[in-house]
Amino acid sequence: MELSRRALIALAGAGAVGTALSAGRLVGADIPGRGSDALTVAILGTAQDAAARADLVAAFNKVHPDIRVRIMPVQGQDWSNFFAKILTLVAAGTPPDVVVVATEGAQLFADRLAEPLDAYVRRDAAVLREYFDDVHPSLIEAFMYQGSLFQLPIDFNAANLYYNASALRKANLDRPADDWTTDDFLSVARAMGRSNPGAFRPFFWTNRLWGGVVPWLYINDTSFLTERKASGGEWFWSRFYPHETGRGGGYEWTEPNAEDPKVAETFEFLRAMVAEGIGSSPAQGGGGELVARFAQGQIGLTPAGGFWVEGLSEGGMSQESYDVSFFPKWKTQRHQFGAAGYAIMRTSQRKDAAWEWVKFCVSREGMKFAFPKPSTTPVRRSMLTDAFYAGKGPKHWRVFYDTLDRFPTTGPIPAPPQQAAVESALIKNVVGAVTGSAANVKTQMSILNRDLALALRRNS
């Protein structure tokens, strides 16, 4: 299964070149040839992953035979290693022209490394209108920064809830209703636990930004950082989404919010689940263990997105053995998502060619070659069909895009330019908050708030 986008970012920030050099040592295959006249596109992956894009490159070259493209796989354990290596290439004077960037690094790149796309989007508005008509505006807004657009998203994954169908049947339960609540969630989890003893865990979650504590904070109408919309962006919204209201120039996360009582309430909810044995301790295992245990039927419910479908199918899980639902409702039913797209590097000497690559990759033809299998959720709603999920996808695969359509406030994971330091501050405080006593939660939130304040000042 492809590496999930929820991987941790360990960078100290784009300005910390020394950290990047130590955290992301390059191998020879990562380094682009000096003096090459090819457009270099960096992806997180192996040589095999690069080879898998041969059809995409060939299709692009039919339209642009004069633009040579080199897919440069940058190997890394996670997005943190990938971004570290990109920063190393920048410091070495051999940066790629285009980089695949996920939400975790979107503002990091927009603030320091990426070229805004505004002029290109204005120029080619007629060509791009069909793309924007097919893509939910929330996905676009996630890649705006201070009024400018820096990436066109190609795929996304919302944090939905996957469940073990057999465990649900053993508990004599039906699929959760779309509008189920956190009380319903607890009832389902407890019933699953009673009817599936042994090593079975009703709810499994891991200590990370995507799919960790953030989905619970969002449905409780809060977050660990303050959130607001930047001004600007009217040039874009008025042209491509004229009927949208409340959109802005991108998200801003500038202040800690961990001392909001609703944040402590959310952590206490999770702490109580862990104490009762309904939920796993976030100190237990990571994504690899999560996938394996779910496939083995040892987990009842867990946050995941469309990126799991192909991997579960390859792992031998049938369509009937699992399904997917929305996250439950608390004060809201707002979901979180992460997305990815191509960023053009400011240092590139081939920006016009890079734009043609970006533009082709978001076209219908380009996305058909980019996503031949359900290994993620394409941003084009027209691509999500019965045929796309045939023989592999869960029965309720429509949940993936319906998450955006049904819950308009659904938004990206909090990822300011200081994302790496912010995420580290969050992760190191989660375990203490949800594995200690109830009395300790408030104290831990004060510590988290302090750590977040320091993180947000770093490299700002």
C-alpha positions in Angstrom: 0.0 0.0 0.0 1.3 3.5 -0.8 2.6 5.5 2.1 -0.2 7.4 3.8 -0.3 11.1 3.7 -0.7 11.2 7.5 3.0 10.7 8.0 4.8 12.9 10.6 6.8 16.0 9.6 10.0 16.2 11.6 11.5 19.3 10.1 12.2 22.3 12.4 11.1 24.6 9.6 12.1 25.6 6.1 14.8 27.9 7.4 16.5 25.1 9.4 18.7 23.8 6.6 21.0 22.2 9.1 18.1 20.1 10.5 17.1 19.2 7.0 20.6 18.0 6.1 20.7 15.7 9.2 17.2 14.4 9.0 17.0 13.7 5.3 20.3 12.4 4.0 20.2 12.0 0.2 21.1 9.0 -1.8 22.5 9.1 -5.3 19.2 8.3 -6.9 17.6 11.4 -5.3 20.0 13.9 -6.9 19.0 15.4 -10.2 21.6 15.7 -12.9 23.2 19.1 -13.2 22.7 20.7 -16.5 19.8 18.4 -17.5 17.3 20.1 -19.8 14.4 17.9 -18.4 11.6 19.2 -16.3 12.3 17.5 -12.9 9.3 16.5 -10.9 10.0 15.2 -7.4 7.7 12.7 -5.8 7.7 10.8 -2.5 8.5 7.2 -3.5 10.8 4.7 -5.1 12.1 4.1 -8.6 9.1 1.7 -9.0 6.7 4.6 -8.1 8.4 6.8 -10.7 8.1 4.0 -13.3 4.4 3.7 -12.5 4.0 7.3 -13.9 5.5 6.4 -17.3 2.0 6.4 -18.9 1.3 9.8 -17.4 4.5 11.2 -18.8 3.9 9.6 -22.2 0.4 11.1 -22.3 1.8 14.5 -21.4 4.5 14.2 -24.1 1.8 13.6 -26.8 0.5 17.1 -26.0 3.9 18.6 -25.2 6.6 16.7 -27.2 9.0 19.6 -26.7 9.0 19.2 -22.8 11.1 16.4 -21.5 10.0 15.2 -18.1 12.0 13.4 -15.5 10.1 11.9 -12.5 12.6 12.0 -9.6 11.7 9.6 -6.8 12.8 10.9 -3.4 12.8 8.0 -1.0 11.7 8.6 2.6 10.1 7.0 5.5 7.4 9.7 5.5 6.6 13.2 4.4 9.1 14.5 7.0 12.1 12.8 5.3 10.7 13.9 1.9 10.5 17.6 2.7 13.9 17.4 4.4 15.5 16.0 1.3 13.8 18.7 -0.9 15.3 21.3 1.4 18.7 19.7 1.1 18.4 19.9 -2.7 17.6 23.5 -2.5 20.5 24.2 -0.2 22.8 22.2 -2.6 21.7 24.3 -5.6 20.0 21.3 -7.3 16.3 21.7 -6.6 13.6 20.1 -8.7 11.3 22.2 -10.8 8.0 20.7 -9.4 7.3 18.9 -6.1 4.3 17.0 -4.9 3.3 18.6 -1.6 0.7 17.5 0.8 -1.3 19.7 3.2 1.3 19.1 5.9 3.8 21.1 3.9 1.6 23.4 1.8 2.1 26.6 3.8 5.7 25.8 4.4 6.3 25.7 0.6 3.9 28.6 -0.1 5.7 30.8 2.5 9.3 30.0 1.4 9.7 27.8 -1.6 6.7 27.8 -4.1 5.7 30.0 -6.9 2.1 31.4 -6.8 -0.1 30.2 -9.6 -2.3 33.3 -9.8 -1.0 34.7 -13.1 -1.2 31.3 -14.8 -4.7 30.6 -13.5 -5.9 34.0 -14.7 -4.3 33.4 -18.1 -5.7 29.9 -18.6 -9.1 30.5 -16.9 -11.1 29.2 -19.9 -9.2 25.9 -19.9 -9.3 25.5 -16.1 -13.0 26.2 -15.6 -13.9 22.6 -16.3 -11.5 21.5 -13.6 -12.8 23.8 -11.0 -16.4 22.9 -11.9 -15.5 19.3 -11.0 -13.6 20.0 -7.7 -15.0 21.0 -4.4 -14.0 24.6 -3.4 -12.8 23.5 0.1 -10.0 21.5 -1.6 -8.9 24.6 -3.5 -9.1 26.9 -0.5 -6.8 24.6 1.4 -4.0 25.5 -1.1 -4.5 29.2 -0.9 -2.1 31.2 1.2 -2.4 35.0 2.0 -4.7 35.5 -1.0 -2.7 33.5 -3.6 -3.2 30.0 -5.0 -0.1 27.9 -4.8 -1.2 24.4 -5.8 -4.0 22.7 -7.7 -5.1 19.7 -5.7 -5.0 16.3 -7.4 -6.2 14.0 -4.5 -7.5 14.2 -1.0 -8.6 12.0 1.9 -11.0 13.0 4.7 -10.9 11.3 8.1 -13.8 8.9 7.9 -14.4 5.9 10.0 -13.8 2.4 8.7 -15.5 -0.5 10.5 -15.2 -4.2 10.6 -18.4 -5.5 9.2 -18.1 -8.9 10.9 -17.5 -7.3 14.3 -20.6 -5.1 13.8 -22.8 -8.2 12.9 -21.5 -10.1 16.0 -22.7 -7.2 18.1 -26.1 -7.4 16.4 -25.7 -3.9 15.0 -26.4 -2.2 11.7 -24.3 0.3 9.9 -24.1 3.6 11.8 -26.6 6.2 10.6 -25.0 9.1 8.8 -26.1 11.4 11.6 -25.0 9.2 14.5 -23.6 11.0 17.6 -20.7 10.5 19.9 -23.0 8.7 22.3 -24.0 6.3 19.5 -20.3 5.8 18.8 -19.6 4.8 22.4 -22.6 2.4 22.4 -21.4 0.8 19.2 -17.8 0.5 20.5 -18.9 -1.0 23.8 -21.2 -3.5 22.0 -18.3 -4.5 19.7 -16.0 -5.0 22.7 -18.5 -7.2 24.5 -19.1 -9.5 21.5 -15.5 -9.7 20.3 -13.3 -10.5 23.3 -9.6 -11.2 23.4 -7.1 -9.1 21.5 -9.9 -7.2 19.7 -9.9 -3.4 20.2 -13.2 -1.6 19.4 -11.5 1.7 18.4 -7.9 2.0 17.3 -6.2 5.4 16.8 -2.6 6.6 16.5 -0.8 9.7 17.7 -0.5 11.7 14.6 -2.1 14.9 13.1 -4.3 13.2 10.5 -6.7 10.8 12.1 -5.4 11.3 15.7 -7.0 13.8 18.1 -7.8 16.4 15.4 -11.0 14.8 14.0 -12.4 14.7 17.6 -11.5 18.3 18.1 -13.2 19.3 14.9 -16.5 17.6 15.7 -16.4 19.3 19.1 -16.2 22.6 17.3 -12.6 23.5 18.3 -9.0 22.9 17.4 -5.6 23.0 19.2 -4.8 26.2 17.1 -7.0 29.2 16.4 -8.3 29.2 12.9 -9.3 32.0 10.7 -9.4 32.9 7.0 -6.9 35.3 5.5 -8.2 38.2 3.4 -7.9 38.2 -0.3 -8.7 35.6 -2.9 -11.7 37.5 -4.4 -9.9 37.4 -7.8 -10.3 33.6 -7.7 -13.7 33.0 -6.0 -15.6 35.6 -8.1 -14.4 34.0 -11.3 -14.6 30.3 -10.6 -17.0 29.8 -7.7 -19.2 32.9 -7.8 -22.0 31.4 -5.7 -19.7 30.5 -2.8 -19.8 32.6 0.3 -17.4 32.7 3.3 -14.3 31.8 1.3 -11.1 33.7 1.8 -7.4 33.9 0.9 -6.5 30.7 2.7 -6.4 29.4 6.3 -4.4 31.1 9.1 -3.3 29.3 12.2 -1.4 31.8 14.3 -2.2 31.3 18.0 -2.4 28.3 20.3 -5.8 27.3 21.5 -5.2 24.3 23.7 -6.6 26.0 26.8 -10.0 26.3 25.2 -12.3 24.2 27.6 -13.6 22.3 24.6 -10.1 21.1 23.8 -9.7 19.7 27.3 -13.2 18.2 27.0 -12.1 16.4 23.8 -9.0 15.0 25.4 -11.0 13.8 28.4 -13.4 12.0 26.0 -10.4 10.2 24.5 -8.8 9.6 27.9 -12.0 8.0 29.2 -12.1 5.7 26.2 -8.5 4.6 26.7 -9.2 4.1 30.4 -12.3 2.0 29.8 -10.4 -0.1 27.2 -12.7 0.9 24.3 -9.9 2.8 22.6 -6.3 2.0 22.1 -3.6 4.0 23.8 -2.1 6.4 21.2 1.3 5.1 22.4 0.6 1.8 20.8 2.0 1.2 17.3 1.7 3.3 14.2 0.1 3.2 10.8 1.7 -0.1 9.8 0.3 -1.9 12.9 -3.1 -0.2 12.3 -3.4 -1.6 8.7 -2.3 -5.1 9.7 -4.6 -5.3 12.7 -7.6 -4.0 10.8 -7.0 -6.5 8.0 -6.8 -9.3 10.6 -10.1 -8.3 12.1 -8.7 -7.2 15.4 -10.0 -3.6 15.2 -13.6 -2.5 15.1 -13.4 1.1 14.1 -10.6 3.4 13.0 -10.1 6.7 11.1 -9.0 6.3 7.5 -9.8 7.7 4.1 -10.0 6.5 0.5 -6.3 5.8 0.4 -7.0 2.5 2.2 -9.2 0.9 -0.5 -6.5 -0.4 -2.8 -4.2 -1.5 0.0 -7.0 -3.5 1.8 -7.9 -5.1 -1.5 -4.3 -6.1 -2.1 -4.2 -7.4 1.5 -7.1 -9.8 0.8 -10.0 -8.0 2.4 -13.2 -8.4 0.5 -15.7 -5.6 -0.1 -18.1 -7.3 2.3 -15.7 -7.5 5.2 -15.5 -3.8 5.9 -17.3 -0.5 5.2 -17.0 3.2 5.9 -19.1 5.8 7.6 -18.9 9.5 8.5 -17.3 10.6 11.8 -20.0 11.0 14.5 -21.6 14.3 15.4 -20.8 16.1 18.6 -21.3 19.8 18.6 -20.8 19.7 14.9 -20.0 17.0 12.3 -17.1 18.9 10.8 -14.5 16.5 9.3 -10.8 17.0 8.6 -9.0 16.3 5.4 -5.6 16.3 3.8 -4.9 16.9 0.2 -1.9 17.0 -2.2 -0.9 18.8 -5.4 2.1 19.9 -7.5 4.0 23.0 -6.3 6.2 24.9 -8.8 9.5 25.9 -7.1 10.4 29.6 -7.1 14.0 28.5 -8.1 12.8 26.7 -11.2 14.1 28.1 -14.6 11.3 26.2 -16.3 8.2 27.7 -14.7 6.2 27.9 -18.0 7.0 24.2 -18.7 6.2 23.3 -15.1 2.8 25.0 -15.4 2.0 23.0 -18.5 2.8 19.8 -16.4 0.5 21.0 -13.6 -2.3 21.9 -15.9 -2.1 18.6 -17.7 -2.1 16.6 -14.5 -5.4 18.1 -13.3 -7.0 17.6 -16.7 -9.4 14.6 -17.1 -6.9 12.8 -19.2 -4.0 13.4 -16.9 -5.9 12.3 -13.8 -7.1 9.2 -15.5 -3.5 8.2 -15.9 -2.4 9.4 -12.5 -5.1 7.5 -10.6 -6.0 4.2 -12.4 -6.7 2.5 -9.0 -8.5 3.6 -5.8 -5.3 4.1 -3.9 -6.5 7.6 -2.9 -9.5 9.9 -3.5 -9.2 11.9 -6.7 -10.3 15.5 -6.3 -12.5 15.3 -9.4 -15.9 14.1 -8.2 -16.7 12.8 -11.7 -13.9 10.2 -11.2 -15.6 8.6 -8.2 -17.9 6.0 -9.8 -19.1 2.4 -9.4 -16.5 1.4 -12.0 -13.6 3.0 -10.1 -14.4 1.1 -7.0 -15.7 -2.1 -8.7 -14.5 -5.3 -6.9 -12.5 -3.3 -4.3 -14.3 -0.4 -2.7 -16.6 -0.4 0.3 -20.3 -0.4 -0.3 -20.6 3.2 0.9 -17.7 4.6 -1.0 -19.7 7.7 -1.7 -18.9 8.8 1.8 -15.5 9.9 0.6 -16.7 12.8 -1.4 -20.0 13.3 0.4 -17.9 14.3 3.4 -17.2 17.6 1.6 -20.7 18.0 0.2 -22.7 17.2 3.3 -20.5 19.1 5.8 -19.5 22.5 4.3 -17.3 23.5 7.2 -15.0 20.4 6.7 -11.5 21.7 6.4 -7.8 20.9 6.2 -5.6 19.7 9.1 -4.0 22.7 10.8 -0.7 23.1 9.0 0.9 26.6 9.4 4.4 27.3 8.0 5.8 26.1 11.3 4.0 22.9 10.9 6.8 20.6 11.9 7.4 22.2 15.3 3.6 22.5 15.9 3.0 18.9 15.2 5.9 17.8 17.4 4.4 19.9 20.3 1.0 18.3 19.8 2.3 14.7 19.5 4.5 14.8 22.6 1.6 16.1 24.8 -1.1 13.7 23.6 0.1 10.6 25.4 0.4 12.3 28.7 -3.1 13.8 28.4 -5.0 10.7 27.5 -3.1 8.1 29.5 -3.0 9.9 32.8 -5.7 10.8 35.3 -8.7 13.0 34.5 -7.2 15.7 36.8 -4.1 15.8 34.7 -5.8 16.8 31.4 -6.1 20.5 32.2 -2.5 20.7 33.3 -1.4 18.9 30.2 -3.4 21.4 28.1 -1.5 24.3 29.7 1.8 22.6 28.8 0.6 22.0 25.3 -0.5 25.6 24.9 3.0 26.8 26.0 4.7 24.4 23.6 2.5 25.5 20.8 3.2 29.2 21.5 7.0 28.5 21.3 6.5 26.4 18.1 4.5 29.2 16.3 7.3 31.7 17.0 9.9 29.4 15.5 11.1 30.6 12.1 8.2 33.0 11.9 
